[in-house]
Amino acid sequence: MSLRSFIFEQAHKRSYFSYELFYSLVVVYFTVIVAFGMLYFILSLHEVILVQSNTETRAQQSFLSLLIDCLYFSGVTLMTVGYGDIIPVGWGRLLALTQAMIGYLLPTAFFLKIILKESYLNGVKKEADDL
């Protein structure tokens, strides 16, 4: 079964795809990436919490470049990709660990939401059929 048929054709009677839940997941991911990115950025203004593997030092980095790096690190951490080009140090490690855990738990929470919603809808349909 292809992804296209899963989303658009409802090829299997028991398959379920909710645009509302999908868009909610995207919005939640985007919000978490921006929130943690801003947290990394604010903390980076006061102390070094992210270290790049290249030779560019923090003093050479512009305000915008630091913000982009923090958002990039946040996205890579949440998606649990972990390229290793930016490394958290100090309090950044705890934040990165927390964000990675959220990245693992979000898909599980949304998957459970879909399963519970489908289960509820099947239960309501069964009750209606019994009447």
N, C-alpha and C positions, 0 to 999 in steps of 0.2 A: 504494500500500500504506500503510495507516495504522499508526501507532505501536502501537495496540492489537492489531492482527492480527500485527504483527511479534513482539510480546512473548508473546501468549497463544495464538495459533492456529497458529503455524508455517506460514503460508500458502505460503511457498516452501520447497521441499525443501532448498535450500542456505542458508537463513537460519539464524542462530544467535544466541540470546540466552542469556546465562548470568546467573542471579540471583546466583550466587556472585561473579562478576566485578563485577557492578553494585554489590552491597553493598560489595565491597572498594574500589571506586572512591569511593563515598560516604564510607567510613570514612577512606580516605587523604586525601581532600579536607578532611574535618572536622579530622583530625589536623594537617594542614599549616596550616590556617587558625588553629587554636588555638595551635599552636607559634609561628608567626610573630607572632600577636597578642600572645602573652605576651612574646616578644622585643621587640616594639615598646613594650609596656607597661613592661618593666623598663628599657629604654633611656630611655624618656620620663620616668622617675622621676629620672634623673641629668642629662639634658640634653634640650633640645627637639629632637625628630627629626620630629615631625608638626605641621604648622601648619594650623589650620582657617581657612577663608575667612570665617567669621562673626566677630563682634566679641568673642566669649567668650575671655578669656585663660586661660592655664594656671592661674593663681592662683585664678580663679573656678571652675575645674572640680573636681568632687568626684573622689574615688578611683574610685568605681564608674563615673562618667561617662567618665573617662579610659580605664578598662579596656574599656568598651563601644565607645568610639571606636576603640581600637586593634584590637579584634576585627573591627569593621565595616570598617576600612581594610584589614585583612588579607584579609577575604573579597572585597572589591571588587577588590583587587589580584590575588589568585589567579585570580579569574574574569575578569580583564582587562577589567573594566567601566570603571574609571577615571572616576568622576563629576567629580572635581576639587574636591570640597568639602573634602577633607583632602589636604594636599600634603606629601610627605616632604622633609626638608632634611637636610643633612649625611650622616651614616652611614645615615639612613633611606632615602636614594635608592638606595644600593647594596643594602640589604635588599629594597626594593621591586622593584628590577630583578631580583634573584635569585628572588624569589617569583613574579614575573610569568613568568619563564622556566620555572619549575617548573609554573606553570599552563598553559603551552603544551605542555609535554612529557608531562604525566600522561595526557591523553586519547590521545596518540599511543602511549604505552607500553601502555596497556590495549587499544587497538585492535590493535596488533601481537600482543599476547597472545592475543586472540580469533582472529586470523587463523592464528597458528602452531598453536593448539590445534585449530582446525577442520582445518587441513592435516594435522596429526598423526593426527587421528581418521579422516580420509579415507584416509590412507596405511595405517593399521592395517586398516581395512575392506577396502581393495583387496587387501592381503596375505591376509586371511582368505578372500576370494572366490577367490583364486588357488589355495588349498589344495584 
